[in-house]
Amino acid sequence: MDNRDPQGARLPIKIDSTSNGEFEPIPLDERNLEGNALAHEYAAAHAKKLGLKRRDFMVSACGAASTLLAVNQANAMAKKTGGAFEMPKESALDIDAAMEALGGEEFIFDVQGHYVNPEGAWLKKLPETARPYSGMPNACVRAADSKGREYLECLRAEEFIKDVFMDSDTDMMVLSFVPSARDAEPLTIEEADQTRRIIDAMEGDHRLLLHGRVNPNQPGDLEDMDRLASNFPIAAWKTYTQWGPDGNGFFMTDDTGEAMIAKAKKLGVKNIAIHKGLPFGPKSYEHSTCADIGEAAKRHPDINFILYHSGYDTSVSEAAFTPGSGKTAGIDVLCQSLIDHGVAPGSNVYAELGSTWRFLMRDPDQAAHTLGKLIKYCGEDNVLWGTDSIWYGSPQDQIQAFRTFQISDEFQDRFGYEKLTPSVKAKIFGLNAMKPYNISLDEAVKRASGDGLSKRKHAYLERPDPSFRTYGPKNRREFLYLKSIGG
């Protein structure tokens, strides 16, 4: 049980500066640092009081509860009260109270997961001295050769499976892709499908779905959609409107976007997952916003537009939305676009929370505004759960934080936000994604509750060994290095 963090030095709720590699890491506020420091103090005191080793306490539900209580206290001291993690004080020392708050029976369908093949052909494109992802190795790395790449083995499929399906409550995941040239993909569709087959071989059937990566402004990608749809069980197309081989993006409403939509209809795979938000840079900034989404959704009611990151921009402080305010960045652009084109809540636009929720865990006011606006303008049936893991390690802390988060009564009254009831959270966690992905909940639950992966997890949980590590870049140096190697 003590292989990954024997001294219990890491907090189970990981609030740090890690990014997914698509935006430059943003240092924590003083308030966040104080919350983490207080959480460490709580851990030492509470473990001692319960007569537990610090690592044993951290792995328990009381460890997560203590951390969230410390975060609440730091936020309150800074007058960040638009939302909070609802945790009874006794949960820090009472395992039953902690499990009551943090546990859940929701079906969790994560529609944005990532995996990097540590043996892929993409490595051949790099200089021999390059050490890709060396700044964010998995916690199983011990004494990696300073000149070799043995550490990449800790990103292999087995570690992905452990983080996602053993150390978290995730039931299903969609394996997605990053933007890249056709000859330099960190994960190809063939490699992604092999990962899916590994899970199938473990009798974890239908646990992992696949995207087909399409950059329609890149020669060959539109034509390749036929091969992808024919050879692989493609559940949705994944595209980046702000990416292009020459640095220029496209709109879903221009000729390039329309050609992709037409091909998706022809092939019968009518889910298009679009990276919207987390801008890559100034050159194609306009293509990262959701200004084109309302019009595209109105033109094509038979297409499901799944907006990865929901248009969130880390450089914009999310606040209440005022229609007609003229905002040009952030989630307000999505809200305005839907209004302008008469796309009602509950229509064919879905807002996904990967990286967005993870970043918002550090700021309860922005979290309340973001969730409140998405539910109000996209609809409570159209907000989808995603985590962008493996970049953030196991998604369990994101799950626990979301389970306990509540928009304050004040913000509900002032801005007309919906209360985050268990029913609403269950929809976001997984039920909402069942519709666009055309999955039967009864069948999914039946498979997940009785397959070999579930049995393996039950055995693992007798002696769990989570790492509480994040793997993405944590500072500007790591971020720029990742970009330099095409990550």
C-alpha positions as CSV (number, residue, x, y, z in Angstrom):
1,M,0.0,0.0,0.0
2,D,2.9,2.4,0.4
3,N,4.7,2.0,-2.9
4,R,3.6,5.3,-4.6
5,D,3.8,7.8,-1.7
6,P,5.1,6.0,1.4
7,Q,5.3,9.2,3.6
8,G,1.8,10.4,2.6
9,A,3.4,13.7,1.3
10,R,0.8,14.3,-1.4
11,L,-2.7,15.6,-0.9
12,P,-5.6,13.5,-2.3
13,I,-7.3,16.6,-3.8
14,K,-4.7,17.9,-6.3
15,I,-5.0,21.7,-6.6
16,D,-1.8,22.7,-8.4
17,S,-0.7,24.6,-11.5
18,T,-0.8,21.6,-13.9
19,S,-2.2,22.2,-17.3
20,N,-3.1,19.7,-20.1
21,G,-0.4,21.1,-22.3
22,E,-2.9,23.3,-24.3
23,F,-2.4,26.4,-22.1
24,E,0.5,27.8,-20.1
25,P,0.3,26.7,-16.5
26,I,-1.0,29.5,-14.2
27,P,0.6,29.7,-10.7
28,L,-1.7,29.2,-7.8
29,D,-3.0,32.2,-5.9
30,E,-1.9,32.8,-2.3
31,R,-5.3,31.6,-1.2
32,N,-4.7,28.3,-2.9
33,L,-1.3,27.9,-1.4
34,E,-2.7,28.6,2.0
35,G,-5.4,26.0,1.5
36,N,-2.9,23.4,0.5
37,A,-0.7,24.3,3.5
38,L,-3.7,24.1,5.9
39,A,-4.6,20.7,4.4
40,H,-1.2,19.3,5.2
41,E,-1.6,20.6,8.8
42,Y,-5.0,18.9,9.0
43,A,-3.6,15.7,7.7
44,A,-0.8,15.5,10.3
45,A,-3.1,16.4,13.2
46,H,-6.0,14.2,12.1
47,A,-3.9,11.1,11.3
48,K,-2.3,11.4,14.8
49,K,-5.7,11.7,16.4
50,L,-7.0,8.6,14.7
51,G,-3.8,6.7,15.3
52,L,-3.1,6.2,11.6
53,K,0.1,6.5,9.6
54,R,-0.1,9.7,7.4
55,R,-0.2,7.7,4.2
56,D,-3.1,5.6,5.5
57,F,-5.0,8.7,6.5
58,M,-4.4,10.3,3.0
59,V,-5.7,7.3,1.2
60,S,-8.9,7.2,3.4
61,A,-12.0,9.3,2.6
62,C,-11.1,11.4,5.7
63,G,-7.9,12.5,3.9
64,A,-9.9,13.9,1.0
65,A,-12.5,15.4,3.3
66,S,-9.9,17.2,5.4
67,T,-8.4,18.6,2.2
68,L,-11.7,20.0,0.9
69,L,-12.4,21.4,4.4
70,A,-9.1,23.2,4.3
71,V,-9.8,24.6,0.8
72,N,-13.2,25.8,2.0
73,Q,-11.6,27.7,4.9
74,A,-8.9,29.4,2.7
75,N,-11.6,30.4,0.2
76,A,-13.9,31.8,2.9
77,M,-11.0,33.8,4.4
78,A,-10.5,35.3,1.0
79,K,-14.2,36.0,0.7
80,K,-14.6,33.6,-2.2
81,T,-18.1,32.4,-1.2
82,G,-20.0,31.9,-4.5
83,G,-19.7,28.2,-4.0
84,A,-18.1,25.7,-1.7
85,F,-17.5,22.0,-1.1
86,E,-20.3,20.8,1.1
87,M,-18.5,18.7,3.7
88,P,-19.6,18.3,7.3
89,K,-16.8,19.1,9.8
90,E,-17.0,15.7,11.4
91,S,-16.0,14.1,8.0
92,A,-12.4,15.0,8.7
93,L,-12.3,12.3,11.5
94,D,-15.4,10.2,10.8
95,I,-15.0,7.8,7.9
96,D,-18.8,7.2,7.6
97,A,-19.5,10.9,7.4
98,A,-16.7,11.3,4.8
99,M,-18.0,8.5,2.7
100,E,-21.5,9.8,2.9
101,A,-20.3,13.1,1.4
102,L,-17.7,11.9,-1.0
103,G,-19.1,8.5,-2.2
104,G,-21.7,8.0,-4.8
105,E,-23.5,5.5,-7.0
106,E,-23.6,7.7,-10.2
107,F,-22.7,6.2,-13.5
108,I,-19.6,8.1,-14.5
109,F,-19.0,8.5,-18.2
110,D,-15.9,10.6,-18.8
111,V,-16.1,11.9,-22.4
112,Q,-12.5,13.2,-22.5
113,G,-9.6,11.1,-21.6
114,H,-6.0,11.0,-23.1
115,Y,-3.3,8.4,-23.4
116,V,0.2,8.7,-24.8
117,N,1.8,5.6,-26.4
118,P,5.4,5.3,-24.9
119,E,6.6,3.2,-27.9
120,G,4.9,5.1,-30.7
121,A,6.4,6.0,-34.1
122,W,6.2,9.7,-33.0
123,L,9.3,9.2,-31.0
124,K,11.4,8.6,-34.1
125,K,10.7,12.2,-35.1
126,L,12.5,13.5,-32.1
127,P,16.3,14.0,-31.5
128,E,18.0,11.2,-29.5
129,T,18.6,13.7,-26.7
130,A,14.9,14.7,-26.4
131,R,13.1,13.4,-23.3
132,P,9.4,13.9,-24.0
133,Y,7.1,14.0,-20.9
134,S,10.1,13.7,-18.6
135,G,8.9,16.6,-16.6
136,M,5.7,14.8,-15.7
137,P,6.5,11.1,-15.2
138,N,4.1,8.8,-13.5
139,A,4.7,8.2,-9.8
140,C,5.9,4.7,-10.5
141,V,9.2,6.0,-11.9
142,R,12.1,5.4,-9.6
143,A,15.6,5.9,-10.9
144,A,15.2,6.4,-14.7
145,D,18.3,6.6,-16.7
146,S,19.1,10.3,-17.2
147,K,19.9,9.7,-20.9
148,G,17.3,7.0,-21.7
149,R,13.5,6.9,-22.1
150,E,12.7,4.1,-19.8
151,Y,10.5,6.4,-17.7
152,L,8.0,6.4,-20.6
153,E,7.0,2.9,-19.7
154,C,5.1,4.4,-16.8
155,L,2.7,6.0,-19.3
156,R,1.8,2.6,-20.7
157,A,-1.7,1.3,-21.0
158,E,-1.7,-0.5,-17.7
159,E,-0.9,2.7,-15.9
160,F,-3.7,4.5,-17.8
161,I,-6.1,1.7,-16.7
162,K,-5.0,2.0,-13.1
163,D,-5.4,5.7,-12.9
164,V,-8.8,5.8,-14.6
165,F,-10.5,2.6,-13.7
166,M,-8.8,1.4,-10.5
167,D,-8.2,4.7,-8.6
168,S,-11.3,6.5,-9.6
169,D,-15.1,5.8,-9.8
170,T,-15.1,6.2,-13.6
171,D,-17.2,3.6,-15.4
172,M,-16.6,4.6,-19.1
173,M,-14.3,6.9,-20.9
174,V,-13.9,8.3,-24.4
175,L,-10.3,8.2,-25.6
176,S,-9.5,11.4,-27.4
177,F,-6.7,12.9,-29.4
178,V,-4.4,16.0,-29.5
179,P,-3.9,18.1,-32.6
180,S,-1.0,17.1,-34.7
181,A,0.4,16.6,-38.1
182,R,-0.5,13.3,-39.7
183,D,3.0,11.9,-39.3
184,A,3.6,13.0,-35.7
185,E,0.6,11.8,-33.6
186,P,1.5,11.0,-29.9
187,L,-1.3,8.5,-30.2
188,T,-2.6,7.1,-33.4
189,I,-6.0,5.6,-33.9
190,E,-4.5,2.2,-34.2
191,E,-2.7,2.6,-30.9
192,A,-5.9,3.9,-29.2
193,D,-7.8,1.0,-30.5
194,Q,-5.2,-1.4,-29.1
195,T,-5.6,0.2,-25.7
196,R,-9.4,-0.4,-26.1
197,R,-8.7,-4.0,-27.0
198,I,-6.4,-4.4,-23.9
199,I,-9.3,-3.4,-21.7
200,D,-11.7,-5.7,-23.6
201,A,-9.3,-8.5,-23.1
202,M,-9.5,-7.9,-19.4
203,E,-13.3,-8.4,-19.7
204,G,-13.8,-4.6,-19.4
205,D,-15.9,-4.6,-22.5
206,H,-17.3,-1.3,-23.8
207,R,-15.4,0.7,-21.1
208,L,-13.5,2.7,-23.6
209,L,-14.9,4.5,-26.7
210,L,-12.8,6.1,-29.5
211,H,-12.7,9.4,-31.3
212,G,-11.6,9.8,-34.9
213,R,-9.2,12.7,-35.1
214,V,-10.0,15.0,-38.0
215,N,-8.3,18.3,-38.8
216,P,-10.2,19.2,-42.0
217,N,-7.8,22.0,-42.9
218,Q,-5.0,19.5,-43.1
219,P,-4.5,17.7,-46.5
220,G,-5.7,14.1,-46.3
221,D,-7.8,14.2,-43.1
222,L,-11.2,14.6,-44.7
223,E,-10.5,11.7,-47.1
224,D,-9.2,9.6,-44.2
225,M,-12.6,9.8,-42.4
226,D,-13.8,7.0,-44.7
227,R,-11.0,4.7,-43.5
228,L,-11.6,5.6,-39.8
229,A,-15.3,5.0,-40.0
230,S,-14.8,1.7,-41.8
231,N,-12.0,0.2,-39.7
232,F,-12.7,1.4,-36.2
233,P,-15.7,1.8,-33.9
234,I,-15.7,5.7,-34.1
235,A,-18.1,7.2,-31.5
236,A,-17.4,10.8,-32.5
237,W,-15.1,13.0,-34.6
238,K,-12.5,15.1,-32.7
239,T,-11.4,18.4,-34.2
240,Y,-9.5,21.6,-33.2
241,T,-10.9,24.7,-34.9
242,Q,-7.9,26.8,-33.8
243,W,-5.3,24.4,-35.2
244,G,-3.9,24.1,-38.7
245,P,-0.7,22.9,-40.3
246,D,0.2,26.6,-41.0
247,G,-1.1,27.9,-37.6
248,N,-4.4,29.1,-39.0
249,G,-7.7,27.6,-37.9
250,F,-11.2,27.4,-39.3
251,F,-14.8,27.9,-38.4
252,M,-17.5,25.3,-38.2
253,T,-19.5,27.6,-40.5
254,D,-16.9,28.1,-43.3
255,D,-16.3,25.9,-46.2
256,T,-13.8,23.8,-44.3
257,G,-16.1,23.2,-41.4
258,E,-19.1,22.5,-43.6
259,A,-17.1,19.9,-45.6
260,M,-16.4,18.1,-42.3
261,I,-20.0,18.2,-41.2
262,A,-21.2,16.9,-44.6
263,K,-18.7,14.0,-44.4
264,A,-19.8,13.2,-40.9
265,K,-23.4,13.0,-42.0
266,K,-22.5,10.8,-45.0
267,L,-20.7,8.4,-42.7
268,G,-23.4,8.3,-40.1
269,V,-21.2,9.3,-37.2
270,K,-23.0,12.5,-36.2
271,N,-21.1,13.5,-33.0
272,I,-18.5,16.2,-33.6
273,A,-16.3,17.0,-30.5
274,I,-14.8,20.4,-31.0
275,H,-12.0,21.9,-29.0
276,K,-13.4,25.3,-28.0
277,G,-11.6,27.4,-25.5
278,L,-8.1,27.2,-24.0
279,P,-6.7,29.3,-26.9
280,F,-3.4,28.1,-28.4
281,G,-2.2,31.7,-29.1
282,P,-3.0,34.9,-30.8
283,K,-2.6,33.8,-34.4
284,S,-5.9,31.8,-34.4
285,Y,-7.5,33.1,-31.3
286,E,-10.8,33.9,-32.9
287,H,-11.2,30.2,-34.0
288,S,-11.0,29.0,-30.4
289,T,-14.1,30.9,-29.3
290,C,-17.7,29.5,-29.6
291,A,-18.9,32.4,-31.8
292,D,-19.6,30.0,-34.7
293,I,-21.4,27.3,-32.7
294,G,-24.9,28.8,-32.5
295,E,-25.1,29.2,-36.3
296,A,-23.6,25.7,-37.0
297,A,-26.1,24.1,-34.6
298,K,-29.0,26.0,-36.1
299,R,-27.9,24.9,-39.7
300,H,-27.4,21.3,-38.7
301,P,-30.0,20.1,-36.0
302,D,-29.1,16.5,-36.8
303,I,-25.5,16.9,-35.7
304,N,-24.4,16.9,-32.0
305,F,-21.8,19.6,-31.3
306,I,-19.8,18.5,-28.2
307,L,-17.8,21.5,-27.1
308,Y,-14.6,20.4,-25.3
309,H,-13.8,22.9,-22.5
310,S,-17.1,24.7,-23.2
311,G,-15.3,27.7,-24.6
312,Y,-13.5,28.4,-21.3
313,D,-10.5,30.7,-21.4
314,T,-8.1,30.8,-18.5
315,S,-7.3,34.4,-19.2
316,V,-10.9,35.5,-18.6
317,S,-12.5,35.7,-15.1
318,E,-15.9,34.1,-15.5
319,A,-18.7,36.2,-14.0
320,A,-22.4,36.6,-14.5
321,F,-23.5,36.7,-18.1
322,T,-25.4,39.7,-19.5
323,P,-26.9,39.2,-22.9
324,G,-25.7,41.7,-25.4
325,S,-22.7,42.6,-23.4
326,G,-20.4,42.2,-26.4
327,K,-17.9,39.8,-24.6
328,T,-15.4,38.3,-27.1
329,A,-13.9,35.5,-25.0
330,G,-14.9,32.9,-22.5
331,I,-18.1,31.1,-21.9
332,D,-20.2,34.2,-22.4
333,V,-19.5,33.9,-26.2
334,L,-21.1,30.5,-26.2
335,C,-24.2,31.8,-24.3
336,Q,-24.6,34.7,-26.7
337,S,-24.1,32.6,-29.8
338,L,-26.9,30.2,-28.7
339,I,-29.2,33.1,-28.0
340,D,-28.5,34.9,-31.2
341,H,-29.3,31.8,-33.3
342,G,-32.3,30.6,-31.3
343,V,-30.6,27.4,-30.0
344,A,-32.6,26.6,-26.9
345,P,-31.3,24.7,-23.9
346,G,-31.5,21.0,-24.4
347,S,-30.9,21.2,-28.1
348,N,-27.9,19.8,-30.0
349,V,-25.1,21.7,-28.3
350,Y,-23.3,20.0,-25.4
351,A,-20.8,21.7,-23.1
352,E,-18.0,19.5,-21.8
353,L,-16.0,20.1,-18.6
354,G,-12.6,18.6,-19.3
355,S,-9.8,20.8,-17.9
356,T,-12.4,23.5,-17.2
357,W,-13.7,21.9,-14.0
358,R,-10.2,20.9,-13.0
359,F,-9.1,24.6,-13.3
360,L,-12.2,25.9,-11.6
361,M,-11.6,23.8,-8.5
362,R,-9.2,26.5,-7.4
363,D,-11.9,29.3,-7.6
364,P,-15.4,28.7,-6.2
365,D,-16.8,32.0,-7.5
366,Q,-15.8,31.2,-11.1
367,A,-16.9,27.6,-10.7
368,A,-20.3,28.7,-9.6
369,H,-20.7,31.2,-12.5
370,T,-19.4,28.7,-15.1
371,L,-21.6,25.8,-14.0
372,G,-24.6,28.1,-13.5
373,K,-24.3,29.6,-17.0
374,L,-23.7,26.3,-18.8
375,I,-26.7,24.7,-17.1
376,K,-28.9,27.7,-17.8
377,Y,-28.1,28.3,-21.5
378,C,-27.1,24.8,-22.7
379,G,-29.5,23.0,-20.4
380,E,-29.1,20.6,-17.5
381,D,-29.3,17.7,-19.9
382,N,-26.5,19.1,-22.1
383,V,-23.5,19.5,-19.7
384,L,-21.1,16.5,-20.0
385,W,-18.5,15.2,-17.6
386,G,-14.9,15.2,-18.8
387,T,-11.6,15.4,-17.0
388,D,-8.8,15.5,-19.5
389,S,-6.9,12.9,-17.6
390,I,-4.2,11.4,-17.8
391,W,-2.8,14.9,-17.7
392,Y,-4.2,15.4,-14.2
393,G,-3.5,11.9,-13.0
394,S,-6.4,9.9,-11.7
395,P,-9.7,11.8,-12.0
396,Q,-10.9,10.7,-8.6
397,D,-10.2,14.1,-7.0
398,Q,-12.2,15.9,-9.7
399,I,-15.1,13.5,-9.1
400,Q,-15.0,14.0,-5.3
401,A,-14.8,17.7,-5.6
402,F,-17.7,17.9,-8.0
403,R,-19.8,15.6,-5.9
404,T,-19.5,18.0,-3.0
405,F,-19.6,21.3,-4.8
406,Q,-22.6,23.6,-4.4
407,I,-23.4,27.0,-5.8
408,S,-24.2,29.3,-2.9
409,D,-27.8,30.4,-2.1
410,E,-26.7,34.0,-2.8
411,F,-25.5,33.2,-6.3
412,Q,-28.6,31.1,-7.0
413,D,-30.8,34.0,-6.0
414,R,-28.8,36.8,-7.6
415,F,-28.1,35.1,-10.9
416,G,-30.8,32.6,-11.3
417,Y,-28.5,29.6,-11.2
418,E,-29.8,26.1,-10.6
419,K,-29.1,24.3,-7.4
420,L,-26.7,21.4,-8.0
421,T,-28.9,18.6,-6.7
422,P,-27.8,15.0,-6.7
423,S,-30.1,14.5,-9.8
424,V,-28.4,17.3,-11.7
425,K,-25.0,16.0,-10.8
426,A,-25.9,12.5,-11.8
427,K,-26.9,13.8,-15.2
428,I,-23.7,15.6,-15.7
429,F,-21.6,12.7,-14.4
430,G,-22.8,10.4,-17.1
431,L,-26.5,10.2,-17.9
432,N,-26.4,13.2,-20.3
433,A,-23.7,11.7,-22.5
434,M,-25.8,8.6,-23.0
435,K,-28.0,10.4,-25.5
436,P,-25.4,11.7,-28.1
437,Y,-23.3,8.5,-27.7
438,N,-26.5,6.4,-28.1
439,I,-25.7,4.1,-25.1
440,S,-28.3,2.2,-23.1
441,L,-27.8,3.0,-19.5
442,D,-29.2,-0.4,-18.4
443,E,-26.8,-2.2,-20.6
444,A,-23.8,-0.1,-19.6
445,V,-24.5,-0.5,-15.9
446,K,-24.9,-4.2,-16.3
447,R,-21.6,-4.6,-18.1
448,A,-19.7,-2.3,-15.7
449,S,-21.0,-4.0,-12.6
450,G,-20.2,-7.5,-13.5
451,D,-17.2,-7.5,-15.9
452,G,-13.7,-8.7,-15.1
453,L,-12.4,-5.1,-14.7
454,S,-15.0,-4.6,-11.9
455,K,-13.9,-7.7,-10.1
456,R,-10.2,-6.7,-10.5
457,K,-11.1,-3.3,-9.0
458,H,-12.8,-4.8,-5.9
459,A,-9.7,-6.8,-5.2
460,Y,-7.5,-3.7,-5.7
461,L,-9.5,-1.6,-3.3
462,E,-8.6,-3.9,-0.4
463,R,-5.1,-2.4,-0.7
464,P,-5.4,0.7,-2.9
465,D,-2.2,2.5,-3.9
466,P,-3.1,5.8,-5.6
467,S,-0.3,8.1,-6.6
468,F,-2.0,11.5,-6.1
469,R,0.2,12.8,-8.9
470,T,-0.5,15.0,-11.9
471,Y,1.4,14.5,-15.1
472,G,0.9,17.6,-17.2
473,P,3.3,20.6,-17.4
474,K,3.4,22.6,-14.2
475,N,5.4,25.7,-15.2
476,R,6.4,27.7,-18.3
477,R,9.6,25.7,-18.9
478,E,7.8,22.3,-18.9
479,F,5.0,23.8,-21.1
480,L,7.4,25.2,-23.7
481,Y,9.4,22.0,-23.8
482,L,6.2,20.0,-24.4
483,K,5.2,22.3,-27.2
484,S,8.7,22.1,-28.8
485,I,8.4,18.3,-29.2
486,G,4.9,18.5,-30.6
487,G,3.2,17.3,-27.4
